[in-house]
Amino acid sequence: MQGDRPDRRDVRHTSEVDTPETEQMDVLEPTDVPEPHPANRRRLAIIAAAVVVALVGGGLAVWGAVSSSQQTLSAAESSFLDRRELAVAIIEDARDTVAEASEVHADSEGRVLDDAVRVALADGIGEVEDLLAAAESELASADEVLENARAGINVLALGADARATATSLDDIRFSAAADLGEALPGLEELMAAVEAAVDEWEQRQVQSSYTKHVVATGWYPELDRCEGAVDISAHYLDIPTIAEHWSCGGNSFPDEPGTVITLTGQHAGLYRVEGIKAMLNIDIHDAGDIPTGYDLLYQTCQDGWSTSMSFTALTKIG
């Protein structure tokens, strides 16, 4: 039966063929995953490296933009602070000068021969005070900009806000403070003019040798006694007036503006002569024509004629 015995190779082949497919498929282990081709591996490495470079480079670019803007802002702030320091010095100087000028103006009242210098000083003080107020307002606004600049910058803005703030600081030139500084020398000159006028007035007090005694209040009986000037205000609508006959002293009474005289008795004090302010004629004028607005008037009849009644204004200065 040798011919009927199956060949071992056939049996083995048959066995392999008849084995179910499920029995031949084993579960793939991790080590069974096919490795990428070397070329693909290199490609993946290049891509990864590019991503890293892009991320790092982008970060550096952002940081560089922010850093550069911050440097610009720091430089602008430094320059701003230098200008601010000068503006503050001008403002403080102006405050001191205005205070001093105001004191000079107050102390000079009634102690100058011509009040025009005091009027000019008062105007100058007012102008500088206006400029001072503008400079102080400008400084406050500038400090607000600086405070905002120091609040920090937004990184997401890539430095744009820092650059904008730097520009804002650069634009602040403190022009109001500069105008104030230019005005101060003028105010100092006006102050010096008033001080010089006071000195002149004080010298006149020493040099003045004219004294007039106001002896009484009355009318013609008192005037006719020729004992001195008489207060006749009650007969001139209560306008402060003293008078003398020409021959009793009227002919020597000074009428030159700026002359300083001394009155004793009634209305005693130092007076500055302002000059003759009216020349009235008793035949055509009345008390309503007498000049007003002065501390005191001195009236006399020029050359003894009532048709040429002179009224000399006096300002009390001491």
Buried (B, 14 or more C-beta within 10 A) or exposed (E): EEEEEEEEEEEEEEEEEEEEEEEEEEEEEEEEEEEEEEEEEEEEEEEEEEEEEEEEEEEEEBEEBBEBBBEBBEEBBEBBEEBBEEBBEBBEEBBEBBEEBBEBBEEBEBBBBBBEBBEBBBEBBEBBBEBBEBBBEBBEEBEEBBEEBEEEBEEEBBBBBBBBBBEBBBEBEBEBBBBBBEBBEEBBEBBEBBBEBBEBBBEBEEEBEEEBBBBBEBEEEBBEBEBBBBBBBEBBEEBBBBBBBBEBBBEEBBBEBBBBBBBBBBBEBBBBBBEBBBEBEEEEBEEEEBBEEBBBBBBBBBEEEEBBBBBBBBBBBE
